[in-house]
Amino acid sequence: MTVLITGGAGFIGQHLAARLSERGVAVTALDTLDEQVHSDPEASKRRFPGEVVVADVADPASFAHFDDAGITAVVHLAAETGTSQSMYEQEHYRRVNVGGTVNAVEAAHRWGVPIVALSSRAVYGEGDPVKATTEDTPHRPLSVYGETKSEGETAAIEALRGEVPLTIIRPQNVIGPGQALHNPYTGVLSAFLAKLKAHEPLTVYGTGEQTRDFVHVKDLAALIDWALFTPIADESNVRILNCGSGVRITLNDLARFAVAASPDGPVEITHIEVKRAGDIDHALADITRLKELGAPVPQWQPADAVRDFIQASWNDEGADPSVWDKALDELAERGLLEGDK
Ligand SMILES: NC(=O)c1ccc[n+]([C@@H]2O[C@H](COP(=O)([O-])OP(=O)(O)OC[C@H]3O[C@@H](n4cnc5c(N)ncnc54)[C@H](O)[C@@H]3O)[C@@H](O)[C@H]2O)c1
Protein backbone atom coordinates (compact mmCIF):
# COMPACT_ATOMS: atom_id res chain seq x y z
CA MET A 1 0.00 0.00 0.00
CA THR A 2 1.63 3.27 -1.17
CA VAL A 3 -0.22 6.58 -1.27
CA LEU A 4 1.04 9.21 -3.73
CA ILE A 5 0.50 12.68 -2.26
CA THR A 6 0.88 15.53 -4.75
CA GLY A 7 1.94 18.68 -2.89
CA GLY A 8 2.90 16.29 -0.08
CA ALA A 9 5.76 18.46 1.19
CA GLY A 10 3.33 21.33 1.98
CA PHE A 11 1.33 22.14 5.08
CA ILE A 12 -1.56 19.69 4.79
CA GLY A 13 0.55 17.04 3.01
CA GLN A 14 3.09 16.81 5.86
CA HIS A 15 0.35 16.27 8.46
CA LEU A 16 -1.38 13.66 6.34
CA ALA A 17 1.90 11.87 5.54
CA ALA A 18 2.87 11.75 9.23
CA ARG A 19 -0.53 10.34 10.14
CA LEU A 20 -0.49 7.66 7.42
CA SER A 21 3.09 6.58 7.97
CA GLU A 22 2.53 6.30 11.75
CA ARG A 23 0.11 3.53 11.02
CA GLY A 24 2.28 1.76 8.49
CA VAL A 25 0.98 3.20 5.19
CA ALA A 26 3.87 4.11 2.82
CA VAL A 27 3.78 7.58 1.30
CA THR A 28 5.50 9.25 -1.67
CA ALA A 29 5.30 12.94 -2.58
CA LEU A 30 5.29 14.69 -5.93
CA ASP A 31 6.11 18.33 -5.23
CA THR A 32 7.95 21.27 -6.84
CA LEU A 33 9.07 22.49 -3.37
CA ASP A 34 7.84 25.91 -4.48
CA GLU A 35 9.98 28.73 -3.00
CA GLN A 36 6.95 30.82 -2.05
CA VAL A 37 5.91 28.02 0.33
CA HIS A 38 9.23 26.44 1.35
CA SER A 39 11.81 28.78 2.85
CA ASP A 40 14.08 25.72 3.30
CA PRO A 41 13.12 23.16 0.62
CA GLU A 42 15.69 20.59 1.81
CA ALA A 43 14.25 20.72 5.34
CA SER A 44 10.73 20.16 3.92
CA LYS A 45 12.05 17.20 1.96
CA ARG A 46 13.77 15.71 5.03
CA ARG A 47 10.62 16.09 7.11
CA PHE A 48 8.49 14.08 4.69
CA PRO A 49 8.39 10.42 5.82
CA GLY A 50 8.94 8.97 2.33
CA GLU A 51 10.48 9.79 -1.04
CA VAL A 52 9.87 13.30 -2.43
CA VAL A 53 10.00 13.41 -6.23
CA VAL A 54 10.57 17.01 -7.30
CA ALA A 55 8.26 17.49 -10.29
CA ASP A 56 5.41 19.66 -11.57
CA VAL A 57 1.81 18.34 -11.48
CA ALA A 58 1.01 20.44 -14.54
CA ASP A 59 3.33 18.18 -16.58
CA PRO A 60 1.73 14.77 -17.35
CA ALA A 61 5.21 13.20 -17.53
CA SER A 62 5.58 13.79 -13.78
CA PHE A 63 2.92 11.10 -13.20
CA ALA A 64 4.34 8.71 -15.82
CA HIS A 65 7.37 8.48 -13.50
CA PHE A 66 5.13 6.50 -11.06
CA ASP A 67 3.59 4.12 -13.62
CA ASP A 68 5.43 1.08 -12.19
CA ALA A 69 5.64 2.29 -8.59
CA GLY A 70 2.68 0.25 -7.27
CA ILE A 71 0.70 3.31 -6.18
CA THR A 72 -2.53 2.19 -4.44
CA ALA A 73 -4.23 5.58 -3.93
CA VAL A 74 -3.67 9.24 -4.81
CA VAL A 75 -4.23 12.34 -2.70
CA HIS A 76 -4.08 15.46 -4.85
CA LEU A 77 -3.07 18.52 -2.84
CA ALA A 78 -0.59 20.35 -5.10
CA ALA A 79 -1.92 23.78 -6.02
CA GLU A 80 -1.23 27.46 -6.10
CA THR A 81 -3.25 28.79 -3.18
CA GLY A 82 -3.09 32.60 -3.01
CA THR A 83 -6.53 34.13 -3.54
CA SER A 84 -5.36 37.66 -4.30
CA GLN A 85 -2.28 36.50 -6.22
CA SER A 86 -4.55 34.40 -8.46
CA MET A 87 -6.16 37.62 -9.72
CA TYR A 88 -3.03 38.62 -11.65
CA GLU A 89 -1.27 35.26 -12.20
CA GLN A 90 -4.36 33.80 -13.85
CA GLU A 91 -2.74 31.69 -16.53
CA HIS A 92 -0.28 30.12 -14.12
CA TYR A 93 -3.06 29.35 -11.60
CA ARG A 94 -5.15 27.68 -14.32
CA ARG A 95 -2.23 25.64 -15.58
CA VAL A 96 -1.33 24.30 -12.11
CA ASN A 97 -4.77 24.02 -10.49
CA VAL A 98 -6.92 22.84 -13.41
CA GLY A 99 -4.24 21.18 -15.58
CA GLY A 100 -2.60 19.58 -12.53
CA THR A 101 -5.93 18.15 -11.34
CA VAL A 102 -6.65 16.64 -14.76
CA ASN A 103 -3.20 15.02 -14.79
CA ALA A 104 -3.67 13.63 -11.26
CA VAL A 105 -7.09 12.09 -11.98
CA GLU A 106 -5.91 10.68 -15.31
CA ALA A 107 -3.03 8.97 -13.51
CA ALA A 108 -5.40 7.53 -10.87
CA HIS A 109 -7.65 6.29 -13.69
CA ARG A 110 -4.72 4.66 -15.53
CA TRP A 111 -3.62 2.93 -12.30
CA GLY A 112 -7.23 2.01 -11.36
CA VAL A 113 -6.90 3.50 -7.85
CA PRO A 114 -9.06 5.83 -5.72
CA ILE A 115 -8.27 9.54 -5.60
CA VAL A 116 -9.02 12.19 -2.97
CA ALA A 117 -8.68 15.70 -4.43
CA LEU A 118 -8.64 18.90 -2.41
CA SER A 119 -10.86 21.63 -3.73
CA SER A 120 -11.81 24.62 -1.55
CA ARG A 121 -14.76 26.47 -0.05
CA ALA A 122 -13.67 29.23 -2.47
CA VAL A 123 -15.85 27.51 -5.11
CA TYR A 124 -18.93 28.90 -3.30
CA GLY A 125 -17.82 32.54 -3.44
CA GLU A 126 -19.55 34.83 -0.94
CA GLY A 127 -21.09 32.97 2.01
CA ASP A 128 -24.28 33.71 3.91
CA PRO A 129 -23.95 35.81 7.10
CA VAL A 130 -26.36 33.51 8.94
CA LYS A 131 -26.71 30.12 7.23
CA ALA A 132 -23.95 27.56 6.79
CA THR A 133 -23.05 26.47 3.24
CA THR A 134 -23.97 22.93 2.19
CA GLU A 135 -22.19 20.96 -0.54
CA ASP A 136 -25.17 21.46 -2.88
CA THR A 137 -24.77 25.24 -2.95
CA PRO A 138 -24.09 26.44 -6.53
CA HIS A 139 -20.56 27.52 -7.42
CA ARG A 140 -20.14 31.30 -7.61
CA PRO A 141 -16.41 31.84 -7.11
CA LEU A 142 -15.22 35.43 -6.67
CA SER A 143 -11.52 34.77 -7.26
CA VAL A 144 -9.56 33.13 -10.05
CA TYR A 145 -8.33 30.67 -7.38
CA GLY A 146 -11.96 29.72 -6.67
CA GLU A 147 -12.67 29.42 -10.41
CA THR A 148 -9.71 27.07 -10.89
CA LYS A 149 -10.89 24.90 -8.00
CA SER A 150 -14.40 24.77 -9.44
CA GLU A 151 -13.15 23.95 -12.95
CA GLY A 152 -10.80 21.33 -11.48
CA GLU A 153 -13.74 19.59 -9.77
CA THR A 154 -15.78 19.46 -12.98
CA ALA A 155 -12.82 18.28 -15.04
CA ALA A 156 -12.06 15.53 -12.50
CA ILE A 157 -15.63 14.20 -12.48
CA GLU A 158 -15.76 14.25 -16.31
CA ALA A 159 -12.37 12.58 -16.76
CA LEU A 160 -13.14 9.72 -14.34
CA ARG A 161 -16.74 9.02 -15.46
CA GLY A 162 -17.25 7.15 -12.16
CA GLU A 163 -14.67 4.52 -13.14
CA VAL A 164 -12.51 5.00 -10.03
CA PRO A 165 -13.66 6.39 -6.67
CA LEU A 166 -13.30 10.19 -6.42
CA THR A 167 -13.65 12.14 -3.18
CA ILE A 168 -13.59 15.93 -3.44
CA ILE A 169 -13.00 17.80 -0.17
CA ARG A 170 -13.74 21.53 0.16
CA PRO A 171 -11.87 22.81 3.22
CA GLN A 172 -12.54 26.14 4.90
CA ASN A 173 -9.51 28.02 6.36
CA VAL A 174 -7.10 25.36 7.58
CA ILE A 175 -4.78 26.25 10.45
CA GLY A 176 -2.15 24.51 12.56
CA PRO A 177 1.56 24.00 13.08
CA GLY A 178 3.57 23.90 9.86
CA GLN A 179 1.51 26.30 7.76
CA ALA A 180 3.60 28.53 5.49
CA LEU A 181 4.97 31.40 7.60
CA HIS A 182 6.46 33.37 4.71
CA ASN A 183 3.74 33.35 2.06
CA PRO A 184 2.07 36.79 2.19
CA TYR A 185 -0.74 35.64 -0.10
CA THR A 186 -2.19 33.04 2.27
CA GLY A 187 -2.94 32.65 5.94
CA VAL A 188 -3.96 35.69 7.98
CA LEU A 189 -2.72 33.85 11.08
CA SER A 190 0.87 33.78 9.81
CA ALA A 191 0.64 37.57 9.50
CA PHE A 192 -0.67 37.79 13.08
CA LEU A 193 2.16 35.55 14.29
CA ALA A 194 4.80 37.73 12.63
CA LYS A 195 3.31 40.85 14.24
CA LEU A 196 3.03 39.21 17.68
CA LYS A 197 6.69 38.12 17.54
CA ALA A 198 7.72 41.68 16.61
CA HIS A 199 5.43 42.94 19.42
CA GLU A 200 3.59 45.13 16.91
CA PRO A 201 -0.20 45.74 16.74
CA LEU A 202 -2.17 43.16 14.74
CA THR A 203 -3.68 44.65 11.60
CA VAL A 204 -7.16 43.46 10.62
CA TYR A 205 -8.34 44.32 7.09
CA GLY A 206 -11.84 45.91 7.16
CA THR A 207 -14.08 46.07 10.24
CA GLY A 208 -13.03 42.62 11.42
CA GLU A 209 -16.68 41.57 11.59
CA GLN A 210 -16.18 39.34 8.55
CA THR A 211 -16.71 35.71 9.59
CA ARG A 212 -14.73 32.57 8.88
CA ASP A 213 -14.66 28.89 9.79
CA PHE A 214 -11.17 27.78 10.91
CA VAL A 215 -10.47 24.06 10.94
CA HIS A 216 -7.41 22.43 12.51
CA VAL A 217 -5.17 20.67 10.00
CA LYS A 218 -5.28 17.46 12.06
CA ASP A 219 -9.07 17.34 11.65
CA LEU A 220 -8.63 17.66 7.87
CA ALA A 221 -5.92 14.96 7.82
CA ALA A 222 -8.29 12.62 9.69
CA LEU A 223 -11.00 13.26 7.09
CA ILE A 224 -8.67 12.62 4.13
CA ASP A 225 -7.47 9.40 5.80
CA TRP A 226 -11.10 8.28 6.26
CA ALA A 227 -11.95 9.14 2.63
CA LEU A 228 -8.96 7.12 1.37
CA PHE A 229 -10.07 3.94 3.11
CA THR A 230 -13.88 4.17 3.15
CA PRO A 231 -15.64 3.01 -0.02
CA ILE A 232 -18.11 5.41 -1.66
CA ALA A 233 -21.69 4.19 -1.24
CA ASP A 234 -23.16 6.34 -4.04
CA GLU A 235 -23.36 4.73 -7.49
CA SER A 236 -21.84 7.86 -9.09
CA ASN A 237 -18.57 6.85 -7.36
CA VAL A 238 -18.16 10.54 -6.47
CA ARG A 239 -18.32 11.94 -2.92
CA ILE A 240 -18.16 15.69 -2.22
CA LEU A 241 -17.48 16.80 1.36
CA ASN A 242 -17.20 20.11 3.15
CA CYS A 243 -14.51 20.33 5.79
CA GLY A 244 -14.78 22.96 8.51
CA SER A 245 -15.19 23.22 12.26
CA GLY A 246 -18.83 24.21 11.74
CA VAL A 247 -18.20 27.14 14.13
CA ARG A 248 -18.36 30.74 12.89
CA ILE A 249 -15.91 33.29 14.32
CA THR A 250 -15.12 36.88 13.29
CA LEU A 251 -11.68 38.09 12.26
CA ASN A 252 -11.76 40.22 15.44
CA ASP A 253 -12.28 36.98 17.45
CA LEU A 254 -9.38 35.43 15.56
CA ALA A 255 -7.12 38.38 16.43
CA ARG A 256 -8.19 38.19 20.09
CA PHE A 257 -7.49 34.42 20.22
CA ALA A 258 -4.05 35.04 18.68
CA VAL A 259 -3.23 37.79 21.20
CA ALA A 260 -4.41 35.60 24.09
CA ALA A 261 -2.10 32.80 22.90
CA SER A 262 1.01 34.99 22.60
CA PRO A 263 3.84 33.98 24.94
CA ASP A 264 5.06 37.59 24.70
CA GLY A 265 2.04 39.36 26.21
CA PRO A 266 -0.73 41.42 24.62
CA VAL A 267 -0.50 43.86 21.70
CA GLU A 268 -3.16 46.18 20.28
CA ILE A 269 -5.56 45.19 17.49
CA THR A 270 -5.92 47.84 14.76
CA HIS A 271 -8.02 48.00 11.59
CA ILE A 272 -7.32 49.33 8.10
CA GLU A 273 -10.17 49.99 5.72
CA VAL A 274 -9.09 47.82 2.79
CA LYS A 275 -10.56 44.88 0.94
CA ARG A 276 -8.46 42.67 -1.32
CA ALA A 277 -9.92 41.53 -4.65
CA GLY A 278 -11.39 38.05 -4.27
CA ASP A 279 -11.84 38.32 -0.47
CA ILE A 280 -15.26 37.37 0.90
CA ASP A 281 -17.18 38.62 3.93
CA HIS A 282 -18.60 35.39 5.31
CA ALA A 283 -17.87 31.67 5.34
CA LEU A 284 -19.16 28.73 7.37
CA ALA A 285 -19.29 25.04 6.45
CA ASP A 286 -22.41 22.96 6.94
CA ILE A 287 -20.95 19.64 8.10
CA THR A 288 -24.19 17.65 8.25
CA ARG A 289 -23.05 15.38 5.40
CA LEU A 290 -19.91 14.33 7.31
CA LYS A 291 -22.09 13.28 10.23
CA GLU A 292 -24.55 11.43 7.99
CA LEU A 293 -21.74 9.45 6.35
CA GLY A 294 -20.07 8.61 9.66
CA ALA A 295 -16.93 10.55 8.69
CA PRO A 296 -14.75 11.96 11.46
CA VAL A 297 -16.08 15.30 12.68
CA PRO A 298 -13.80 18.13 13.88
CA GLN A 299 -12.29 17.71 17.33
CA TRP A 300 -10.67 21.16 17.65
CA GLN A 301 -12.42 24.37 18.73
CA PRO A 302 -11.16 27.52 16.95
CA ALA A 303 -9.53 29.16 20.03
CA ASP A 304 -7.60 25.94 20.78
CA ALA A 305 -6.54 25.57 17.15
CA VAL A 306 -5.26 29.18 17.10
CA ARG A 307 -3.33 28.64 20.34
CA ASP A 308 -1.81 25.43 18.98
CA PHE A 309 -0.59 27.26 15.86
CA ILE A 310 0.82 30.32 17.67
CA GLN A 311 2.61 28.34 20.35
CA ALA A 312 3.97 25.58 18.08
CA SER A 313 5.26 28.14 15.53
CA TRP A 314 6.65 30.69 18.01
CA ASN A 315 10.27 29.54 17.74
CA ASP A 316 10.21 28.85 13.98
CA GLU A 317 11.92 31.32 11.73
CA GLY A 318 9.11 33.44 10.30
CA ALA A 319 8.86 36.34 7.89
CA ASP A 320 9.30 39.99 8.77
CA PRO A 321 5.82 41.54 9.26
CA SER A 322 6.61 44.02 6.46
CA VAL A 323 6.11 41.29 3.79
CA TRP A 324 2.34 41.57 4.29
CA ASP A 325 2.49 45.37 3.88
CA LYS A 326 4.50 44.90 0.67
CA ALA A 327 1.94 42.41 -0.66
CA LEU A 328 -0.82 44.98 -0.02
CA ASP A 329 1.21 47.66 -1.85
CA GLU A 330 1.59 45.29 -4.78
CA LEU A 331 -2.17 44.66 -4.91
CA ALA A 332 -2.85 48.41 -4.71
CA GLU A 333 -0.49 49.02 -7.65
CA ARG A 334 -2.37 46.41 -9.67
CA GLY A 335 -5.75 47.97 -8.83
CA LEU A 336 -6.75 44.93 -6.75
CA LEU A 337 -7.36 46.77 -3.48
CA GLU A 338 -10.48 48.70 -2.44
CA GLY A 339 -10.04 51.42 0.21
CA ASP A 340 -6.99 53.21 1.58
CA LYS A 341 -4.06 51.63 3.29
N1 LIG B 1 -4.61 25.69 3.74
C1 LIG B 1 -5.88 26.02 3.55
O1 LIG B 1 -6.46 26.84 4.29
C2 LIG B 1 -6.67 25.39 2.42
C3 LIG B 1 -8.05 25.68 2.31
C4 LIG B 1 -8.78 25.12 1.27
C5 LIG B 1 -8.15 24.31 0.34
N2 LIG B 1 -6.82 24.04 0.47
C6 LIG B 1 -6.20 23.19 -0.56
O2 LIG B 1 -5.41 22.19 0.06
C7 LIG B 1 -4.30 21.87 -0.77
C8 LIG B 1 -3.00 21.91 0.01
O3 LIG B 1 -2.84 23.21 0.56
P1 LIG B 1 -1.74 23.58 1.65
O4 LIG B 1 -2.38 24.52 2.60
O5 LIG B 1 -1.07 22.37 2.16
O6 LIG B 1 -0.76 24.45 0.75
P2 LIG B 1 0.83 24.48 0.68
O7 LIG B 1 1.17 25.63 -0.19
O8 LIG B 1 1.44 24.38 2.04
O9 LIG B 1 1.15 23.11 -0.09
C9 LIG B 1 1.02 22.98 -1.47
C10 LIG B 1 2.20 22.17 -1.95
O10 LIG B 1 2.09 22.03 -3.37
C11 LIG B 1 3.36 22.26 -3.95
N3 LIG B 1 3.17 22.72 -5.31
C12 LIG B 1 2.78 23.95 -5.73
N4 LIG B 1 2.71 23.97 -7.08
C13 LIG B 1 3.05 22.72 -7.51
C14 LIG B 1 3.16 22.11 -8.79
N5 LIG B 1 2.93 22.80 -9.90
N6 LIG B 1 3.52 20.80 -8.85
C15 LIG B 1 3.77 20.10 -7.71
N7 LIG B 1 3.72 20.63 -6.48
C16 LIG B 1 3.34 21.92 -6.38
C17 LIG B 1 4.04 23.28 -3.04
O11 LIG B 1 5.47 23.22 -3.15
C18 LIG B 1 3.55 22.84 -1.67
O12 LIG B 1 4.43 21.92 -1.07
C19 LIG B 1 -4.37 22.82 -1.95
O13 LIG B 1 -4.99 22.17 -3.02
C20 LIG B 1 -5.24 23.95 -1.45
O14 LIG B 1 -5.90 24.61 -2.51
C21 LIG B 1 -6.07 24.57 1.47
PDBQT file of the ligand as one rigid body, heavy atoms in Angstrom, charges set to zero:
ROOT
HETATM    1  N1  LIG A 401      -4.606  25.691   3.743  1.00  0.00    +0.000 N 
HETATM    2  C1  LIG A 401      -5.876  26.022   3.548  1.00  0.00    +0.000 C 
HETATM    3  O1  LIG A 401      -6.457  26.837   4.290  1.00  0.00    +0.000 OA
HETATM    4  C2  LIG A 401      -6.669  25.393   2.420  1.00  0.00    +0.000 A 
HETATM    5  C3  LIG A 401      -8.048  25.677   2.313  1.00  0.00    +0.000 A 
HETATM    6  C4  LIG A 401      -8.776  25.124   1.268  1.00  0.00    +0.000 A 
HETATM    7  C5  LIG A 401      -8.154  24.312   0.344  1.00  0.00    +0.000 A 
HETATM    8  N2  LIG A 401      -6.823  24.039   0.468  1.00  0.00    +0.000 N 
HETATM    9  C6  LIG A 401      -6.203  23.187  -0.559  1.00  0.00    +0.000 C 
HETATM   10  O2  LIG A 401      -5.409  22.187   0.065  1.00  0.00    +0.000 OA
HETATM   11  C7  LIG A 401      -4.301  21.868  -0.772  1.00  0.00    +0.000 C 
HETATM   12  C8  LIG A 401      -3.003  21.912   0.005  1.00  0.00    +0.000 C 
HETATM   13  O3  LIG A 401      -2.837  23.207   0.555  1.00  0.00    +0.000 OA
HETATM   14  P1  LIG A 401      -1.744  23.576   1.647  1.00  0.00    +0.000 P 
HETATM   15  O4  LIG A 401      -2.384  24.521   2.596  1.00  0.00    +0.000 OA
HETATM   16  O5  LIG A 401      -1.072  22.370   2.164  1.00  0.00    +0.000 OA
HETATM   17  O6  LIG A 401      -0.759  24.447   0.750  1.00  0.00    +0.000 OA
HETATM   18  P2  LIG A 401       0.828  24.478   0.675  1.00  0.00    +0.000 P 
HETATM   19  O7  LIG A 401       1.173  25.627  -0.192  1.00  0.00    +0.000 OA
HETATM   20  O8  LIG A 401       1.440  24.384   2.038  1.00  0.00    +0.000 OA
HETATM   21  O9  LIG A 401       1.146  23.113  -0.086  1.00  0.00    +0.000 OA
HETATM   22  C9  LIG A 401       1.020  22.977  -1.469  1.00  0.00    +0.000 C 
HETATM   23  C10 LIG A 401       2.202  22.167  -1.955  1.00  0.00    +0.000 C 
HETATM   24  O10 LIG A 401       2.091  22.033  -3.374  1.00  0.00    +0.000 OA
HETATM   25  C11 LIG A 401       3.357  22.259  -3.949  1.00  0.00    +0.000 C 
HETATM   26  N3  LIG A 401       3.169  22.720  -5.309  1.00  0.00    +0.000 N 
HETATM   27  C12 LIG A 401       2.784  23.952  -5.735  1.00  0.00    +0.000 A 
HETATM   28  N4  LIG A 401       2.711  23.973  -7.084  1.00  0.00    +0.000 NA
HETATM   29  C13 LIG A 401       3.048  22.718  -7.513  1.00  0.00    +0.000 A 
HETATM   30  C14 LIG A 401       3.156  22.112  -8.790  1.00  0.00    +0.000 A 
HETATM   31  N5  LIG A 401       2.934  22.802  -9.902  1.00  0.00    +0.000 N 
HETATM   32  N6  LIG A 401       3.519  20.799  -8.852  1.00  0.00    +0.000 NA
HETATM   33  C15 LIG A 401       3.773  20.099  -7.713  1.00  0.00    +0.000 A 
HETATM   34  N7  LIG A 401       3.715  20.627  -6.481  1.00  0.00    +0.000 NA
HETATM   35  C16 LIG A 401       3.338  21.916  -6.377  1.00  0.00    +0.000 A 
HETATM   36  C17 LIG A 401       4.042  23.283  -3.044  1.00  0.00    +0.000 C 
HETATM   37  O11 LIG A 401       5.466  23.219  -3.153  1.00  0.00    +0.000 OA
HETATM   38  C18 LIG A 401       3.552  22.843  -1.671  1.00  0.00    +0.000 C 
HETATM   39  O12 LIG A 401       4.433  21.917  -1.073  1.00  0.00    +0.000 OA
HETATM   40  C19 LIG A 401      -4.365  22.823  -1.951  1.00  0.00    +0.000 C 
HETATM   41  O13 LIG A 401      -4.989  22.171  -3.018  1.00  0.00    +0.000 OA
HETATM   42  C20 LIG A 401      -5.244  23.947  -1.449  1.00  0.00    +0.000 C 
HETATM   43  O14 LIG A 401      -5.902  24.606  -2.508  1.00  0.00    +0.000 OA
HETATM   44  C21 LIG A 401      -6.065  24.571   1.474  1.00  0.00    +0.000 A 
ENDROOT
TORSDOF 0
